[in-house]
Amino acid sequence: MNEEKLTTLRRWGEGLTRDERDEVRAAGRAILLLSEEIERLHVDLWHAREGSGSEAPAGEMTGPPLETPEPDVRSALRDRIFAFLPQRD
């Protein structure tokens, strides 16, 4: 996914978070979380390519990482998703 598509995805998620319906706001937050995770995966890929010396495909994000990836991506994503889910009594 290139930077333009990722930016569009973020804008879409941000717009949904302002909707009056709870389900739509939750979907917007989930999209934002997933877009952050995509960015982290791009960082991981960048680090892997940096170590192996291979080139990035045309249209892919290149350059230094924007932030350091978390050591356990799956558990971090799961924790973030559960943080946005409505709490049931």
C-alpha positions in Angstrom: 0.0 0.0 0.0 1.5 3.3 -1.0 1.5 6.5 1.0 -1.4 8.0 -1.0 -3.7 5.1 -0.3 -2.8 5.1 3.4 -3.5 8.8 3.7 -6.9 8.2 2.0 -7.7 5.4 4.4 -6.8 7.5 7.4 -9.1 10.4 6.2 -11.9 7.9 5.7 -11.4 6.5 9.2 -11.3 9.9 10.7 -14.5 10.9 9.0 -16.3 7.8 10.3 -15.2 8.6 13.9 -17.3 11.7 13.7 -20.5 9.9 12.8 -23.4 10.0 15.3 -23.9 6.2 15.2 -21.8 4.2 17.6 -21.1 1.3 15.2 -19.9 3.6 12.5 -17.6 5.5 15.0 -16.2 2.1 16.1 -15.6 1.1 12.5 -13.7 4.4 12.0 -11.5 3.8 15.0 -10.8 0.3 13.8 -9.8 1.6 10.4 -7.4 4.1 12.1 -5.9 1.3 14.2 -5.4 -0.8 11.1 -3.8 2.0 9.2 -1.4 2.5 12.1 -0.6 -1.2 12.0 0.0 -1.0 8.2 2.4 1.8 8.9 4.2 -0.2 11.5 4.5 -3.1 9.1 6.0 -0.8 6.5 8.6 0.2 9.1 9.3 -3.5 9.8 9.6 -4.1 6.0 11.9 -1.1 5.7 14.2 -2.4 8.5 14.2 -5.9 6.9 15.1 -4.4 3.5 17.7 -2.2 5.0 19.4 -5.2 6.5 19.2 -7.3 3.3 20.1 -4.5 0.9 17.1 -5.1 -1.4 15.1 -2.3 -3.1 11.5 -1.3 -2.4 9.0 -1.9 -5.2 7.8 1.2 -7.1 5.0 3.1 -5.3 5.9 1.6 -1.9 6.8 3.8 1.1 10.5 4.3 1.4 12.7 6.3 3.7 13.4 6.2 7.4 10.7 4.8 9.8 8.4 7.3 11.4 8.4 5.4 14.7 9.8 2.3 16.2 7.7 -0.8 15.8 6.3 -2.6 18.8 8.0 -5.9 19.6 4.7 -7.9 19.6 2.5 -6.5 16.9 -0.3 -9.0 17.3 -0.8 -8.4 21.0 -0.5 -4.6 20.5 -3.2 -4.7 17.8 -5.5 -6.9 19.9 -5.1 -4.6 22.9 -5.9 -1.5 20.9 -9.0 -3.1 19.3 -10.3 -4.3 22.7 -9.7 -0.8 24.1 -12.2 0.6 21.6 -14.9 -2.0 22.0 -17.9 -1.1 24.2 -17.6 -2.5 27.7 -20.4 -5.0 28.5 -21.7 -5.3 32.1 
